[in-house]
Amino acid sequence: MRLSELTDYAAGKYGIREEFKWDAFPGFSVLADPRTGQWAALLMRLRNEVTGEIVERCDVKCGQRTLSEIRAPFLSPPFRMTGYRWIGIAFGESTDPETVFTLFDRALQSANRSGCLIRLAPSADEGGELYRETPLAAPGPPPLPERTFVPEKIVEMKKRFGREEYSPEWNARNFVLQAKFMEDYEDDAVCTEGFHHYFPTYNDLSLRQLRGYFGWRTRLRKGIYEPIAASMAYLYLYELLCGVGSSSPEEAFGKMKTFESGYLDSGLGDPGMRRNLRRWMFEFAVIRNLPVETALAYADPETLAKDAQLAVLKVPKLHSDEEIFAALLRFGDRALTRTSVYKQSEEEAKTLFAAIWRHLSEKCRIGDKSFFTACFGRRRSYRWYPLSNAIFWEKDPVRTADYDLSVCRSYRCRDGRWREMRYEKLFFNRNRFLAVFREADRIFRRKTKWGHYLKEKPEDLWAAPFIEEVFAARERAKAEAARPVVTLSLSEIEHVRRDAAITRERLLTEEELGGPGAEEPLPPPAADEEPSAALARPSLDGLDATHTAVLAALVDGKNPAGLIGAERLIPSVVADRINEALFDRIGDSALECDGNTISLVEDYREDLERILRG
């Protein structure tokens, strides 16, 4: 038997409400006579320090003579109260409810034995008629009405469950079984009673409160939002978390969103309910494998911001200078803003520090660790207990699952146990992180001769070579940017080539132009002569008629120098252009040039003949 059965009995039969009188002792409560205010029972819920289980006891004011009348192992002298009027009851599997109810009735009856019997004397004026003896009740409000009607469904739910020994796991399991049994139940009752209980279940409510809750739930499911005690509203959320009232995790999640927008956004519920609900929605999304975007929408914003900036520093090449600098500021606090480069120019600081972090991430290793790992440590695994601050139980829990929330945080379930992989602040090497920017500031001051110089710290000098490389690269980039830019079109380039060829010919000696032993150049065709066979060939793809003629002459074993000179071209440029046009077909350079003379690579003669034949 549970204490909640006694409180239900007291509420249903006598209209007695359990009173919690001591904030410092939340496990203690009182059942008092509503007419006189006298205590009839002191209820105690105590946690066993060894097992962690809740032990339930009760002192009832029914007289210690009861102990000699009723022999039962669950009856004893009182646990807390003193005096001969009190006895103790231990609640458990062997406790008989009928005996407890009888003793409670006796306690209320004994509290009401304060009336008196008044005898009225006869009056002669009334013909000697005597008044009969009439007992007068004790002063107080009129008797309460008989027990209100309780639907059979609720009675059956109370009978079928709640007879086992108490433990947190059993309590959650019992709640889910009861909730499934009452899943489609509807009521029209209205609940106006206050109710406060940590981790409430149906067994903690009186019969009237149960009807009031199910009536409120009926109207809530129809979109009618009414105020109710926060502890009762939590029952509805527990049902959704346990899959009661929905056919899928997606539907349950949608109803939680509707509860937030319809109930909480209208000002109902206690201040902490939204915080609890959003935490549960995030954890529910993870264990039910809902889309990552859904979980991210309900994750803790501060945690998300930290993970997002860690991800920027972990893979900086994918992010802008602005993003990298913002992440550095988060973990470096004010150290970066105190540097001389930041005081001179915030934009300059952004580009410099972002470049330094990228370079260190790519090039620097400390022992067997990357620079990022040396600063922030590795992701570590921690036990994770989803929905631990709610009433939650599942018949077939997830055994194996993987859920990656981001590059910095993920969740794994193995053999039904969940673990969270994350970067922990405890392993953040702040000194190594800040050493980079202090050393950068020292080198910047020395190079720019700005302000007073900073002294070297031997423990920070490991970062100096990497920072010097960044400064050197920036100087090269600045010098390159300072060079004048000359833009030439292709026609201008060709014109320059022809002018260079003319100049070259004018500088050649007679022997170089055609002395003894010089090769006979091909004379250009006269104006009234037919073009040579080489010039008559059709142009190849990517080559004009002149370059095609040069190639044809080489294939035919002739010297194309005269043709190249007549067109005022540069031999090396002609060879490069022909090689480029033929590369896709041959896969290699078909011509060679020593600066003045073009020659054919004999290995490709047959290929070139075939190409020229078309």
Long-range contacts (C-beta under 8 A, 24 or more apart in sequence): 1-91, 1-92, 1-93, 1-95, 1-96, 1-97, 1-100, 1-163, 2-56, 2-91, 2-162, 2-166, 2-203, 3-43, 3-45, 3-56, 3-58, 3-91, 4-162, 4-203, 4-204, 5-97, 5-100, 5-158, 5-162, 6-31, 6-41, 6-43, 6-58, 6-100, 6-101, 6-104, 7-31, 7-43, 7-206, 8-158, 8-206, 8-207, 9-97, 9-101, 9-104, 10-40, 10-41, 10-104, 11-206, 11-207, 11-208, 11-209, 12-147, 12-148, 12-150, 12-206, 12-207, 12-208, 13-147, 14-108, 14-144, 15-144, 16-40, 17-193, 17-206, 18-43, 20-196, 26-198, 31-104, 33-108, 33-111, 33-112, 34-141, 34-144, 35-112, 35-138, 35-140, 35-141, 36-111, 36-112, 36-114, 36-138, 36-140, 38-111, 40-104, 40-107, 40-108, 40-111, 41-104, 41-107, 42-80, 42-81, 44-79, 44-80, 52-168, 53-165, 53-166, 53-167, 54-166, 56-90, 56-91, 56-92, 56-166, 57-88, 57-89, 57-90, 57-91, 58-88, 58-89, 58-91, 58-100, 59-86, 59-87, 59-88, 59-89, 60-86, 60-87, 60-88, 60-89, 60-100, 60-103, 60-104, 60-107, 61-85, 61-86, 61-107, 61-110, 61-111, 62-87, 62-103, 62-104, 62-106, 62-107, 62-110, 63-87, 63-106, 63-110, 66-103, 66-106, 70-99, 70-103, 72-96, 72-99, 85-110, 92-165, 93-163, 93-164, 93-165, 112-138, 114-138, 148-207, 148-208, 150-207, 150-211, 151-187, 151-211, 153-182, 153-185, 154-182, 154-185, 154-207, 154-210, 154-211, 154-214, 156-181, 157-181, 157-182, 157-202, 158-203, 158-207, 162-203, 169-393, 171-199, 171-201, 171-391, 172-391, 172-392, 172-393, 173-393, 174-201, 174-203, 175-201, 175-202, 175-203, 175-238, 175-242, 175-391, 175-393, 176-242, 176-244, 176-393, 176-394, 176-395, 178-202, 178-203, 179-238, 179-239, 179-242, 179-244, 180-244, 182-214, 183-244, 183-245, 185-214, 186-214, 186-218, 187-211, 187-214, 187-215, 187-218, 188-215, 188-218, 189-214, 189-215, 190-215, 190-216, 191-215, 191-216, 191-228, 191-229, 191-232, 193-229, 194-229, 195-229, 195-231, 195-232, 196-229, 196-230, 196-231, 197-231, 198-231, 199-390, 199-391, 200-231, 200-232, 200-234, 200-235, 200-391, 201-235, 201-238, 201-391, 202-235, 205-232, 220-259, 220-263, 221-245, 223-262, 225-262, 225-263, 225-266, 225-268, 227-268, 230-269, 230-270, 230-273, 233-263, 233-268, 233-269, 233-273, 234-273, 237-276, 237-277, 237-280, 237-390, 238-390, 238-391, 238-392, 241-280, 241-284, 241-387, 241-390, 241-391, 241-392, 242-391, 242-392, 242-393, 242-394, 243-394, 249-284, 249-288, 249-290, 250-290, 252-284, 253-281, 253-284, 253-285, 253-288, 253-290, 253-294, 256-280, 256-281, 256-284, 257-281, 276-389, 276-390, 279-389, 280-387, 280-390, 283-386, 283-387, 284-386, 284-387, 286-386, 286-403, 286-405, 286-411, 287-386, 287-387, 287-398, 287-401, 287-413, 287-418, 289-401, 289-403, 292-403, 292-404, 292-405, 295-403, 295-405, 296-405, 299-405, 303-409, 304-406, 305-330, 306-330, 307-405, 307-406, 307-408, 307-409, 307-422, 307-423, 308-406, 310-376, 310-408, 310-423, 311-406, 311-407, 311-408, 313-357, 313-361, 313-372, 313-376, 314-372, 314-407, 314-408, 315-407, 316-354, 316-357, 316-358, 316-361, 317-358, 317-361, 317-362, 320-354, 321-350, 321-351, 321-354, 321-355, 322-350, 324-353, 324-354, 324-357, 324-358, 325-349, 325-350, 325-353, 325-354, 328-353, 328-354, 328-357, 328-437, 331-428, 331-430, 331-433, 332-433, 332-434, 332-437, 335-434, 335-437, 335-438, 336-437, 339-437, 339-438, 339-440, 339-441, 339-444, 340-441, 340-444, 340-445, 340-448, 340-450, 340-451, 341-440, 341-441, 341-444, 344-450, 352-440, 352-444, 352-470, 352-474, 353-437, 353-440, 355-470, 355-473, 355-474, 356-436, 356-437, 356-440, 356-466, 356-467, 356-470, 357-436, 359-466, 359-469, 359-470, 360-436, 360-463, 360-466, 363-466, 363-469, 364-463, 364-466, 366-432, 366-462, 374-429, 374-432, 375-428, 375-429, 375-432, 375-433, 376-423, 376-427, 376-428, 376-429, 377-423, 377-424, 377-427, 377-428, 377-429, 378-423, 378-427, 379-408, 379-421, 379-422, 379-423, 380-421, 380-422, 380-423, 380-424, 380-427, 381-412, 381-419, 381-420, 381-421, 382-419, 382-420, 382-421, 382-422, 382-424, 383-417, 383-418, 383-419, 383-420, 384-411, 384-418, 384-419, 384-420, 385-418, 386-418, 435-459, 435-460, 435-463, 436-463, 436-467, 439-463, 439-464, 439-467, 440-467, 443-467, 443-468, 443-471, 444-471, 447-471, 497-568, 497-569, 497-570, 497-573, 498-568, 498-569, 500-570, 501-565, 501-568, 501-569, 501-570, 502-568, 504-570, 505-565, 505-568, 519-559, 519-561, 520-559, 521-559, 521-561, 521-562, 521-563, 521-565, 522-553, 522-558, 522-559, 522-560, 522-561, 522-562, 522-563, 523-562, 524-562, 524-563, 524-566, 534-558, 534-560, 534-563, 535-563, 537-612, 538-614, 540-581, 540-611, 540-612, 541-581, 542-580, 542-581, 543-577, 543-578, 543-581, 547-574, 547-577, 547-578, 547-581, 548-612, 550-574, 550-578, 550-598, 551-578, 551-591, 551-608, 551-612, 552-612, 554-591, 554-598, 554-599, 554-600, 554-608, 555-600, 555-605, 555-608, 555-609, 555-612, 560-598, 561-597, 564-598, 571-595, 571-596, 571-597, 571-598, 574-598, 582-608, 582-611, 585-611
